[in-house]
């Protein structure tokens, strides 16, 4: 750097290096690194492209047919089976709408509690719902509730009730009788106790009726007592108050008078009596004798039974009134014995049941169905063509697949398909598919975990049911490996380690899934892993069937 100082003086200086100006050698190195990186990338890209770009010779070599030679697959040890395959809906069995008889409740049919949650189980003796503060009890039985059961009624619904109580271990009287009696009422009381509710109480009207009937019985009993007293009094008649003694005295007095008159008449014979005196004495004797007869008659009258017919009739009428009053009391008391109201029980043919949906809420009024319940176990329902269903039988075991998980299932029922029941059936069926020519197949899954139940419920699954099987692992080869010998025998061509092949006679078994069961004939040998020929490569004569068999074998 040149600076001028003063007149004509020139001074030359060299500037010191700073950080803002890097040395030239560092800039040169950085340029070399960049150029080297570009060269490496170009080299790699060139190598990659060279692998993708074929020259004409290589292209021709790669598109040329392979050298002629046998296509082989190993003999496998596997289980073979033919399956009936369908799709099925996973649902809970035997779904029904639950209704409660509320005619006797009128405007009081208000839900007050015990509303179950979806998924809850209803078992025998459990409470399905609480209406107007009273429970709706669940009992087993196929006959629906249609009346209140109380003492004195009879019929098949009473028999059903006794059987349901007996199934719960509750005594209900004579199980062979169809009459609701005191023992049945005691069983109903125990049923309510187990459910945690008091047994139904009689109405105030019924209690008043009992009190009135009891008063009628007391009045009728008093009438009987009074009538019996009147009859006893009438039976004693005039014998009361010394009448007999007086009559006896009168007879004796009359007899004495006869004796006196007789003596007077007799003395008249020894004395001189005028005829008039004699006649008078005779008359006196006759009168005395008449008096004796009268006295004796009066005495005899006292011994005769008095007429008490009216008093006896009064007693009989009083007894009839008492019997009627007692019958009325018994009927009134029956209305106060524990009954089973129609509004407090529902019968379900099979238990337990699962709550699928609830259509009421606490504080709401019961109208129609209160909930939908189904069996507590899952089932798979699908349809199959009649030809396929004919291969199935109840008890057959298969598998259902959902999201890759296999679950064992057992056929429980095979029936004619009805419109709208089950799924569409075979693979790819639509919802609107006709059920003509199809059968409904119901299957029961094996034991499921709660997680599996939640995953399976409401889903549509693929079901496979073996209809014929080897029952275990057997030697199997692709169908394309079989050839026919001159005598019609079946053979396979086995390739040896030395590249030489030999025909081995075999006996065939079940064929399924492109494979066939084989067993070496007598004098021959065949083992798992042996290579059998299924076709020829590059010969131009291999059939599509052989190629497909080889691909299946590779898979």
Secondary structure, DSSP 4 states (H G I P E B T S, - for coil): -EEEETTTEEEE--PPP-TTS--HHHHHHHHHHHHHHHHHHHHHHHHHHHHHPPPHHHHHHHHSPPPPEEEEEE-EEE--EEEEEEEEEEEESS-EEEE---TTTGGG-BEEE-PPPTT-EE-TT-EEEEETTEEEEEEE-SSPP-S-B-TT-BSHHHHHHHHHHHHTT---S-TT--B--HHHHHHHHHHHHHHTSPPPPPPHHHHHHHHHHHHHHHHHHHHHHHHHHHHHHHHHGGGGGGHHHHHHHHHHHHHHHHHHHHHHHHHHHHS---HHHHHHHHHHHHHHHHHHHHHHHHHHHHHSPP--HHHHHHHHHHHHHHHHHHHHHHHHHHTTS--B-GGGEEEESSS-EEEEEE---TTPBP-SEEEEEEESSEEEEEEEEHHHHTT--TT-EEEEEETTEEEEEEEEEEEE--TT-S---STT--TT---TTEEEEEEEE----HHHHHHHTT-EEEEEEEEEE-SS-EEEEEGGGEEE-TTS-EEEEEEPTTS-EEEEEEEEEEEETTEEEEEEPTT----TT-EEEEEEESSS---HHHHHHHHHHH-
